[in-house]
């Protein structure tokens, strides 16, 4: 810990919070801006009133536009870095989404890239030359603090980058900001004792999700073109859904996790994975291909030696390829809210109209959820509680809600749980093979589509009562590959509320009766006027290690959905 760092957890947290923006140029700060968790308006319009025309132009670009413009000499790496840093500072002043800006290191890196470009008469230092990217504050970046949401980790500077950060920077990219997350990455709302609560840019009275919520808010505000999140039960996909982003949950072992900080390290029954969040499937493709081309399996013992499979991606983006897609509108446990049901129906109709084959699909998500929650509580919060105790910070009742008071599993019980998970995986693979008998083709289905969550993004403080991990967590138990697909936004004209008391929808059609108290609650909290303008997102899911296939299908869906 650095000399002079405050010692009480409150002092240490306050020191960090007040110094988040201390390294950025003063001209990027705007005293007229303030954070809020009660303001119900969108803040998406604000950057246009502050940024220069050049900064607005640059930050509107996707990754391919940024890298091609730098390679063509239209923008310098320094210009791009400063544009996104300025916008990210505005995002933090409005949304409370960032934990550290390593601006001086990023600036020196950008200057080095520009010097190389100029001296070599227009050559670049890799496919991502000059691209700024953000990372969830689990990823180690040399010279920065990596908190994983814990006050106890403040005051310690990392000496070495995470392997993934190293790979991206070797490809020419520039890490420029570290984003906020929940305590220990174990909660679906981004709240910690260091800087507090992070808000949603579409409506600041709503949650940005978690645990990769800082990434979700920042990218949703177009203040980062590419971000890195992690996913143990939906922590890439829920923030992506709540901000209308494309987020990839890869299978474990496809993207390197080496030297990334995590809670419950050594828990291997259902491992956390790391993946990209952004504004297009093209950026997801660029990310996975760049990482695979670096052959990370030579440095990360958990990484599988799988190169980028361009033939598979091409196959599933071909206009001649007709897909066979399973659709699971709901899991017979928690009925999705009307806008989510509309999004699912809209995607299904677009696929049918394009000539793709649709079959029904169902999973026992209740069984999967039992396994997932047992893993979450397997050490009785021992690792997290020990880390909390190091600083004395409170858990804010979040950890006990995630892992209720139960004794830790014995070694034998842990083995038995791992066996249950393997049996569930095997059963679903057999179920998948049976899809060859469904529909008109004799092929197994290519993928299935489900909601990400049954509810739209929750308002602040409401997540605990609406928490349901069935749709996301089942994918983690299976270790399948999944990608979020933005579909639209809540409209009171399109997405009227159900008549919950009569078990009918807005036009009087019967809907399934509630199965439990949580099901009733999620139905009743939906109000089209309150949720107006919030993003609607679904997920497409493939089997293990099918990243190229899923990205190909995501690319096809992007075209279908317009």
N, C-alpha and C positions, 0 to 999 in steps of 0.2 A: 504494500500500500504506500502511496506517495506521502512524503512528510507533509504535515500540516492539514491532512484530510480530516474533517470532523469525525467524531467517533460514535455518537449516538445515531441510531438508525434514522431518526427524524432529521438530524443535521446533515447526515450523508445524503439522504434523498433530496433534501432542499438544495444542497450544494450542486448536485447533478442537475436538478430541474432548472435552476436559475442559470446554469452554464451550458445548456443544450445549444444555444445559438451564439456562444461566445467566440467561436472561431470564424464565423462567416463575416463577409464585408458589411460594415454598418449601413451601406446604402441598400442592402437587401432587407433591412428591418423596417417594419411599418407600425409605428406606435398606435395608429388608429384601429388596428386589428386586435381582436380579442377572442379567446376561446369560449365556447359555450356548450353545455349539454342539455339546454332547454330550448334554444332557438329552433323553431320548426321549419325554417326556410333552407333552401339549397344555397350553397356557397360556390357553386360551379361557375358563376358569372364573374366572380371577384377578380381572378387573375387578369382578365382582359382590361380591367380598369386600372391596373397597376403596372403590368409588364410593358416593356417596350414592344414595338411592332416586330422587331427581330426575335425577341424572346418568345413572344406569342407564336410566331411562325415556327420556331424550332421545337417548342414543347407540344405543338400540335402533331408532330410527326411520329410515326411508328418507328420501330427499330430499323427496318430496311431503309426507310427514308432518311434516317439520321446517318447511318453508316455510308450509304451511297452519296449523300451530300458532302460528307467529310472527305470521302475518297475522290470526289470530283473537285474539291477545293472550294466549294461554295461556303462552307463554314469551317472554322478552326475547331479543334478539340476544346480549347479554352472557351470559345464562345458557347459551345454546346453545354459544357460543364456549368458555366455561369448561369445560363438560361434555366437549366433544371434545378440548380442550387437555389436560385432566386424563387422559383415557383415552389420548391420544397419548403423553404423558409416560410412562405405565405401559408402553405398547407399546415405547417406546425403551429403558426400563430393563430390559426382558425380551428384546427382539429386536434392538436396535442398528440401528434403521431410519431414524432422522432425522438431518438435518445442521444444521437451523437452525429455531428458533421465533421468528418476528418478533412476539412476543406483544404488546408495547406498541403497535405500530402496529395490530395486529388489534383490540386492546381499544379503542383510540380510534375505530377504524372502527365497531365494534359499538355504542359509546356514541352515535356520530353517527346511526346507523340508528335506535336506540331513541328518541333525541331527536326525530327527524323523525316517527317513528310516533306518538309521544305528542302532538306539537304539531299534527299534521294529523288528529288524531282517527281514527287507525287506517289511514292510507294507507301503502303500502309504496313503497320506492325501487327497484322492479323485481321481476321474477318470482322472483329468487333472494334476496330480502331476508333478510339474516341468516344465510345458509347458509355454514358453514365449508367450505373445500375445500383440499386438499393438492396440491403440485406436485413432480414429479421435479426434482432440482436441475440441470436444464438451463434451466428457465423462469426468466427474470429477474424479480425482484421488487425494486422500488426500496427501497434501504436494506439489502439483504442481499447476501451473497456467492453467486455462482453458480459452482460448481466443475466441473460435468460429470465429477466423479470425480477431478480432477487437483489435486494439492497446489499446483502452480504458480498456480492461480487463487484461492488463499486470500489474504485481506487486501485484496481489491478490492471495493468496494461498488457495486452497480448504481444508476444514477441514474434509470432508466426501466423500467417494467414491460414484459414481453413483451406483444404485442398480445392474445394469448389471455387472459392474466391481466387485462389492462385491460378486455376485453369482459365477463368474468365479474364483475369488481368493479363495472363500470357497471350490471350487472344486479342488483346488491345483494349479491353474494356476498363472502366474506371469506377471503383466503388466510391460512392460519394455521400452516402448517408446510411445510418443504422436505425431501424425502426422499432417502435414499441411493441410489446407483447404482453400476454397475461403472465401471472406468477407461475414460473416453472412450466410454461406452455400447457397448462392443464385446465384451461377454462375457455369457453366459447365466446367470451367478451373480453376486450382488451382493457384490462384494469390492472394496475400494479401500484405499489406503495412509493415508487420512484417519481413518476410524473402524473399518476392518476388515470383518468378515463380518456379514451380516444373516441372521437365522434365520426359519424358518417357524413361525407361531403354532400350527399343528396338531401339530407335532413339531419341537422346536428342534434336533434333530440333522439335520434336512433343510434343503435350500436353499429359499429363497423365489423362486428364479428371477432372471432379469435380462433386460435391464439395468434395467428399471423395478421392481426387486425391493423397494425401500423402500416404494414405493406398494403393491405386492402385500401385503407383510407388514402395513402399517398398516391398509389397508382390510380385509384378511382378519381383523384383530383388532377390527374395527368401531370403529376410532379415527379414521376419516375417512369421511364419507358419499359423497364424490366426490373422485377423484384424477385427475391428468393424467400420463400416461406417454407414451413415444414408442416407435416400432416401425420398425426397419430390417430385422430378420430374424425377428421374433417377440417383441420386447421388451415389448409390451403383453400379448400372448396367453399367453406362457409363465408369467409371474407370475400372471396371472388364472387360468390352469389350475391352478397349484400351490396356490392359495388358494381355489379354487371361486368365482371372481368372474365378473361380466359385463364383458367388455372389448371395446371397439370399435376395430378397425384400419380407419380410413377410407381412402379413396383419396387420393393426394397432391393437394393443391389444394382439398380440401373444408374442412379445418379450418386456420386460419392458423398458420404456423410462424414468422412474422416476429418477429425479435429473440429467438429461442430459441437458446441456445448449443448447438453440436454439434461433434463431431470430424469431420474430412474435409469441412469446409464447402466448397461448390462442387462436390462430387461429385453429379451430377444424373442419372447413368444409372439408379440405383435410389435415389430419395430417401427419407430418413426421414420418417415422418409422426407427428403427435401426436394423441392421442385419450383418451377417458375410461375409467376403471375404477371399478366400483361394485358394488352388490348387487342391481340389478334392471334389466331392459330399459327400464322406465319412466324411470329416471334417465338412461340413455343418450339416450332421446328428448328429455328436457328439455334436456340438454346441447347436442345437435346443433341443436335448434330455436332455443335461445337464441343460439347462436353465429351461425347462419344469419340470424336476425332482425336481428343487428347489422351485416349486410352488410360482412363483413371484406374483401371484394375491393376496396373503396375505399382500403384501407390496405396490404394485402399483395398485391404484384404477382403472386404465384404462386397466389393464391386464385381459384377459379372462381366466377363470378357465378351461383350456384345457390341460390335461396331454399329454405326448408323446404317440401317437397312433401307437404302433408297428405293429398291425394287418393291418392297412392301408398301412404302409410302405412296409410290407412284400408282400401284395397283388400286389403292383405296381412294385415290383422288381422280382416277380416270372417269370421264363422263360415261364410258361404256359399262362401268361396273355397277351392277344393281345390288344394293345392300339387302341383307336380311337382318332386321332389327327387332329385338324384343322390347316391348313397352310394358313398364310396370307403373300404372297410374297411381297406385297406392299399395301399401303392404298389408292391408286389413288390420292394422294396428292404430295408426294415426292418420286421419284423413287430411290431405293437404288443403290449404285455404283456397278460395275460389280463383285468385290470380295464378296460383301455382298449377291448379288443374287446367286452367286456360292455356298456360304455357306448354304443358305436356300435350294437350290436344292439338295446339297449333303446330308443334313440331311433328306430331304424328301425321297430321293432314298434309303438311308440306312434303313429307317423305312419301306418302301414298301418291300424291299428285305427280311426283317426279318418277313414279314407277318402281319405287323400292318396296320390298316385301315387309309387312309388319305382322308380327306374331305376339300373342300375349306371353308375359313372363312374370313369374312370382318367385320370391325368395322368403325363406323363414327368417326375417330380420329380427324377430324377437329372440330366437335362439342365438343369433350372431351377437346381439346386443348384450346378452347375458355373459358371453365369453369376453367381450370387450371390457365391460364394466368390472368383471372379475380381475382382468389384467390390471386395470387402473388402480384397483385397491389391493393388489397382490402383496405390497410391502406395508400396507396400512399407513400410507403416507410417510413412512419412515424417512426416506431420502429427502423429501420436500420439507418435512418438519425439522430435520437436522440443519438444513440450509437456512430456514427461517430463524432457527435458534441462534445461528452464528451472529446475526445482527440484532435479534430481538424484535424484528418486525412482525406484525400480525398477519394472519392469513386472510383477513376480511371475509371469513366464512365461505370463501370460494373453494378452498381445498377440501373441507369436510363435505361440501355439497357434491364434489366430484368423487371423493373416496370416503364414504361413510365409515364410521367407527366400527371396524371389524379387525380381528387379529390377522397378522400377516400369514400368508400361506406357508406351509411347511415345504421342504424340498420335494417330497413325494406329491403333494398337492399341486405344486408348480408343474411337475412332469405330467400329471394327469390333465391339467388344464391345457398344456401344449398338445396333448393327444386329442382332446376334445376339439381343439381348433383344427388340427390336421384332418380329423374325421369330417368336420363340417366342410372344409375345403374340398375334400375328395367327393363328398356327396353332391356338392354344387357342380363340380366338373362333370360328374355323371349326368346330372340334370341338364347341363349344357349340351352334352353329346346327344341327348334325347331330342333336342330341338330340330335335328335333322328330319324327324318324323312329322314336324309341324309345318304348315304352310304348303306352298306349291313346289318349292325346290327341295332337293334331297340333301342340301348342305346344312351344316350347323349354323346357327345365327352368328353374325359378325360381332355384334355388340348389343348391349341393352341400354335403354334410357329410362331414368327415374328422376324424381325431384331430388334436389340437393338437400333441402329441408322441407318439412311440411308447412312451415310458416315463413312469411317475409321477414326481413331483418327486424328484430325486436327493438322496442324503445328501451332507452337506458333504464336499467334496474328491473326489466321484465324478463331477461333471458332465463333466469333460474326456473321460473314457472313454465316456460315454453320449451325447455331443453329436451330435445329428442335426437339421438344420434343414430337412429335406425338406418336412415337412408345413406348417411356418410360412413358410419362406423362399420357397416357390413362390408364395405369395400376394403377397409383396413384389415378386417379379420380374414378376408379372402386373399389379401395382397394383390388385388386386381389393379389394373391401370384405369384411371378415370380423368375426364376433362370436363370442366364446366363450360356451358354453352349459353351465352346471354341471349335472351329471347325478346325482351321488351321492358316495359315499365307499367306499374299499376295505374289503371285509369278507372275512375268511378263509373264511367259510362260502359266500359267493357266488363268490369269485375265487381258486380254488385254482391252484397253480402248474402249468405244463406239465411234462411229462416231456421235458426238452430233449434228452436223449441219444437218445430213441426217436422224436423228432419227432411226438409225440402230445400232446393236451391232457389235462386231468385225468380225463376220462371215456373216454380212449382213442381219440378221434377224431383222424385224421391232420391235422397242420398242415404248412405249407410248410417245406421244408428251408432251413436258413440260407443266406443269399446271401454273407455276408462275416463278418469277425471282429467287427465292430460289432454285427451282427445277433445273433450268438451271445452276445456279452456282455450285451446288453440283455435277452435271454431269461433268462440265468442269474442276473442280479442280483435278479430279482423274488422276493420272499419275502412271502407274505401276512401273516405275523405282524409282520414288520418294517414293512411299508407300511400296516398296519391304521389306518383312520381318515383316510387322506390323501384329498384331494378328487379327483374324477373329472370331467373336462370335455372337451367336443368343440368343434368350431367349425363355424359355418355360413358359407358363402362365396358372394358374389354378384359380378357383374361391376363394372367401374369406375363410381364415382359412384352406386352403388345403395344408399346408406345407409338411405334410408327403407324400401325393400323389405326389406333385411336386418333392420332393426329391427322391422318388422312381422312377419317370419317368426320372429324371436327371441321376440317377444311371444306368438305362437301356440305356440311350443315351450314357453315357460314354463308356459302353461296345461296343455298336454298332459302335461308331466313332473310337474306338481303341486308 
